[in-house]
Amino acid sequence: MTASHRPSGGVAVAARDWHWRHAGRTRWALSGLDLTIEPGERVLLLGASGSGKSTLMQGLAGLLDSDEDGDESGALLLDGAAPAHSRSRIGMVLQNPDAQVILSRVGDDVAFGMENFRVPREQIWPRARRALAAVGLELPVRHDTSHLSGGQKQRLALAGVLAMNPGLLLLDEPTANLDPAGVGEVRDAVASAVEQSGATLIVIEHRTAVWLPVVDRVVVLGVDGRVVADGAPAGVLDGQREELRRAGVWVPGLELPAIPRNRAPGPALLAAADLSVGYPSGPPAGVVDFEIARGTTTVVTGPNGVGKSALALTVGGLLPPRSGRLDAERGFAPSAQRREPLRWRSRELLTRIGSVFQNPEHQFLTGSVLDELALGPRALKRDSATVTAVCDELLERLHLTHLAQANPYTLSGGEQRRLSVATVLATQPEMIILDEPTFGQDRITWEELLRLLADIADQGTAVVAVTHDADFATLLADQRIDLHHLDSDAVAVPR
């Protein structure tokens, strides 16, 4: 069905020489943006990490306040009016699904938006159940939202938006934390919803191949936030293939880069025996045996909700095992009497195991990117020359130098992810644990991050990564821990 023959339920979008700069920043996130999107169009919004895609989404959702959040000029309009006047017609799924979970039960959370916009009571629960089914979140409506995994929260946020039948659907990396089966399921649910309603769709996704079958237009933003390409998907991606590749866009069909490795595993640091993990208020997950050795990369995979993040927190000494054993080997443990990471003091963890959480902002403590990077080395009493050298190298390698004085909370999702990784690397621990490390990265920053992790593994650091990124696993994994639900086995599989 073409855009001109879809049901008339969409919102018209127009940007006229629109500029936006976040508070405290000298650089414009978007500068002179001109863009028109007709009602019912389905647009895939692409661009390098930090090009202003998420800022544009927030502006369209009416979430930017020029009096408090930054500086604005030009016009950004929905159906000819400011976005703040059309909020009842806008549905948005943010990069961080945690930020959209409001109520303690799954069904109540989906119903919340409809209740606020005065949907008749008799319509709310049928629509809520249909939306939950559409996104594949097969849980009771009374299920506790605090027990959801990151991927399940992503599905829940999308269900709440779809249930509202918005005229403008804004999706910011909606499948980033989903397992491979869930990616297609969620995409198809979105496509079906906008097909029936005629809603306008704008979706940000670095992995373009997922959404190409269901969009009719691709818009690419450059590093200054201006439109550098706009048109039918095939025309944009084929006609400007090389330019897009150099800009960091994930163009389908490009070969994976070569990531040289000098694989020379060292002695074991941690060993797990009959280990089961899980949050205290939730069910246990996984029963697994494995060893983690110096100089190796271990990749943890499995479907959403199976306990991957709980395993990462357990290995990192931040969550107690539900059963079984997790012990450090001699020489890695602080003492022979305290071999379990959970019993280590924070300073002992700082130099042994560094953890990068699934949500980067959960570990930011200071007001600038540079101070955030320097915090760990300073806590270890490193001299100022060493702190400066470490920070400068990480800023350069992870493309954050121009953001050194920015507040971490004003960064894009991809920039926040790179900063969270850098803060752990700055303390040079013997083992690092990363939960979805490649979330929100364009191809250039993704490749640089992989090269950096390969380098530190080759230098003897043990790397453990929870990920749905199959390309990451293909290039870096020396060992895979494949978690399943408790009705099946969880196994560690050598490369």
Sequence and secondary structure as in RCSB ss.txt:
>XXXX:A:sequence
MTASHRPSGGVAVAARDWHWRHAGRTRWALSGLDLTIEPGERVLLLGASGSGKSTLMQGLAGLLDSDEDGDESGA
LLLDGAAPAHSRSRIGMVLQNPDAQVILSRVGDDVAFGMENFRVPREQIWPRARRALAAVGLELPVRHDTSHLSG
GQKQRLALAGVLAMNPGLLLLDEPTANLDPAGVGEVRDAVASAVEQSGATLIVIEHRTAVWLPVVDRVVVLGVDG
RVVADGAPAGVLDGQREELRRAGVWVPGLELPAIPRNRAPGPALLAAADLSVGYPSGPPAGVVDFEIARGTTTVV
TGPNGVGKSALALTVGGLLPPRSGRLDAERGFAPSAQRREPLRWRSRELLTRIGSVFQNPEHQFLTGSVLDELAL
GPRALKRDSATVTAVCDELLERLHLTHLAQANPYTLSGGEQRRLSVATVLATQPEMIILDEPTFGQDRITWEELL
RLLADIADQGTAVVAVTHDADFATLLADQRIDLHHLDSDAVAVPR
>XXXX:A:secstr
  GGGS S    EEEEEEEEEETT SS SEEEEEEEE TT EEEEEE TTSSHHHHHHHHTT   TTTTEEEEEE
EEETTB GGGGGGGEEEE S GGGG  SSBHHHHHHHHHHHTT  HHHHHHHHHHHHHHTT  S TT BGGG  H
HHHHHHHHHHHHTT  SEEEEESTTTTS HHHHHHHHHHHHHHHHHH  EEEEE SBGGGTGGG SEEEEE TTS
 EEEEE HHHHHHHTHHHHHHTT B TT              EEEEEEEEEE  TTS  EEEEEEEEETT EEEE
E  TTSSHHHHHHHHTTSS  SEEEEEE TTTSSBTTB SGGGS HHHHHHHEEEE SSGGGG  SSSHHHHHHH
HHHHTT  HHHHHHHHHHHHHHTT GGGTTS GGGS HHHHHHHHHHHHHTT  SEEEEESTTTT  HHHHHHHH
HHHHHHHHTT EEEEE   HHHHHHH SEEEE   TTS  EEEE 
